[in-house]
């Protein structure tokens, strides 16, 4: 019987998290598929923080919650001003 200590790595290779851009695209697509005005709904969410502006279709509501709203606004400004 081997008596070596086994090292437990509680953080095995992190699964790749979607980028902010990927999340926004997925949320936009889910809102479009459900027939909503995607931009209006996303603006409503950003301004209010109320997740009910985002559909639960395709897990969009859960996805958008992975991004802090201030980080989201920062990312949008960076993208807008970079052009």
Phi, psi and omega in degrees: 000132181279136184245024177283146177283135178263129179276124179264123177260101182288355181231064180300164184331116180296134176291143182295125177275144177294148178285166177302318179299316180295320179294313180300319179295317180295318179294315178302311181298319180296318178295318178299315180300327180272359175088013179275160170280100189303316182296313179300317181294318181291322176297316178303318178295314182298317182288322186260331186081003182277112183293349180290349173290341183253131179294153175274354178305133181056029176065021185299319182297319178294317181299314185295333179289347178284350181247127174294141184299322180292326175293324179295314179297318179300314179298318179296318178296316178302314181297315181295315184282344179285347184267000000 
